[in-house]
Each structure stands twice: as structure tokens, then as C-alpha cells.
Amino acid sequence: MFSKSKITDPIDPKDTPTGSERPSAPATPSPVSSPAPAQQKPKPAPSVLSSDLTVTGNLVTAGDIQVEGTIDGDIRAHLLTVGETATIKGEVVADDVVVNGRVVGRVRGLKVRLTSSARVEGDIIHKTIAIESGAHFEGSVARNDDPLNGDARPRPKPSEG
């Protein structure tokens, strides 16, 4: 009534169908465009610091951070989102910085965006910047091709003479 499955049996070349005896099952597709990429780690979710959390000290990550609470220290990340309820007192360095809340200190980023609810008291060094109407900003703004560099202050232009 039941028969042994041939899936786990070794392949015997005599049993392999040839020519017209082959089953009509589709063949394994051959890679036409490019081979499948090596298995990649999924991108981790951003770290979220809730509104009831207060951190004293520096935060460093290669990933993303969303701050809703209070940070008294510097932050370095790939993407930093400062929530509307957040306050950061320290330097912020990230590839992308989105400020919805309050930052007291220098902001350095390749892309910096101040939304209409942003409150920034400090200098901004950026490659690109967007400031929405209604944002509050006190400080200086300087464009730099490499704002993430430790000393990203603009270099003085050589004097002509």
C-alpha cells in the first residue's frame, strides 16, 4: 500500500529517464541576469529611545537611532531622528539628521533636515540642508563636502595677493 520514497535514495544513472521519457516538470531555471546575491543580513530596526528615558553619556552606532527622550551627551549614528518630544544637549554627527525636537549643540551631517517643529541652538555643518518654515534656529550654517570629519569647520579662503 505504501512505498518507500525515492527522494532520499541515491541517484542511479540507469533509473534516470532519457529523451522522451523525461517528465514534463520544469527544469531548474538557469541564472539569466546575475546570480543570487550572497545571503545578506537584514537591516536592523532603528534603536528607539522613548520619551520617558534620560541618558547621560555618549551614544555611538553604525545603525539608526530615533530619540524621543532626553540625551545629555554626543550622538554618532548613520540616521538620527530627533523626535518632537526629544532634547539633545551635545554634538550630533550622522549621515542623515532629521530634527523634529530640540538640539542644543553642533549638528554635523551629510543631509540635515529641520522640520517645522525643530528647535536648534548651535552650529550646523552639512553637505545638504533643508529648513522648513517654522523651524527655530540660532547659530551658524556652513556647507562642507566632508561634514562628518572631526574638524569640519570651513577652511578660510587663501588671500589673493
N, C-alpha and C positions, 0 to 999 in steps of 0.2 A: 504494500500500500504506500509506504513512504520510501523514498530513495535517498541515497547519500548525495549531498550537494557536491558538485564538481568545482565549485568556486575555490576551495582550498586545496584541491588536488593539483599536483604538478602538471605542467602542460606537456603532453605527449605529442610530438610532431605528427604521428600517424593519425591522431584524432582531429587535427586541425583541418577544417574544411578548405577546399581549394576551388578555384574557378567559380562555377555557377552554384556550388553547394554552399557558398558563404551566406550567412544570414544577412538580411537586409537592414540590420541595425546600423545607424550612422557611425562612421569611423571617427576616431578621435580627431578633433579639429587641429589643423596644423597652425602654428603661430604665423599669421599673415603680416600683421603690423610689427609689433615688438613683443618680446617675451614678457610674461607677467613680472612685475617688479618683485623684488625680494620682500618678504613679509615685513611690513613696517609697523612700528609701534603706533597705536592710535594716539592722537594728540590729547594730552590730559586736559581735563576741565580746569578753568581758572580757579585759583585759590580765592575764596571769599572770606573777608574779614567783616563780620557782622557789626551792626550799628551799636551793639552793647559791648563791643570789645575795644579795650585800650591797650596799645602796645608801646612799650618804651624800649627802643633799640632799633637797629638797622635791619631791613629785610632785603635779601638778595635771592633772586631766582632767574632761571633761564625761561621760565614759563610766564603765565599771565596772572595778574592779581587784580581783584576787584575789592576796593576798600570802601566800607560803609561806616566804619568806626573812626577812632582817633589813633593816629600814629605820631609818636614823638621820636623821630629818627629819620634816617635816609632810606630811600627805596630804590632798588635797581631791579628792573624786570624787562621782559620782552614787550608786553602790553600792560599798561597800567590804566585802570579805570577808577577815577575818584568819584564815588557816589555823592548824591546831593547831601546826605547826612554826614559825610566824612570831613575830617580835618587832618591835614598832614602838616607837621612842623618839621621841616628838614628838606634836604635836596632830593629831587625826583629825577631819575635817569631811566629812560626807556625808549625803545624803538618807536612805539606809539603811546602817546599820552592823551587821555580824554579826561578833562576836568569838568565835573558837574558840581563839585563841592568846593571846599576851601583848601588852598595850599599856601603856607607861609614859608617861603624859601625858594631856592633856584629850581627851575624846571628845565631839563635838557632832554630833547628828543628829536628823532628824525621827523616825526609828524606830531605836532601838538595841536590839540583842538580844545578851545574853551567854549563851552556851551553857554546858553543864556543865564544859567544859574551859577556859573563859575565865579569864584572869588579868589584871585591870585595876588599875593603880596610878595613880589620878588622878581628877579630877572628871568627871562625866558630865552634860551638859546636853542635854535631849531634849524631844521633844513626846510620844512614847510610848516606853515601855521594857518589856523583858521580861528577867528574870533567872532562868535555870534553876537548879534545885537542884544544888549542887556548884560553882557558879562562885565564883571568888575575887575580891573587890572591896574595895579600900581607897581611900576618897575620899568625896566628897560627890556627891549626886544632886540636880539641880534641874530642875524642869519649866519649859519656856518655850515660848510659842507660836511663836517665831521663833528656834530654837536655832542656825541657820546664820549669823545675823547676827554680825558681828565681835565686838561686845561683848554677848554673850548672857547675861551674869550677871543673875540675877533682880534686879529693882528693889525697893528697900525700900518697904514699905507706908507710905503717909502716916500720920503720927501723928494720933491723934484729939485734939481739944482745943478 
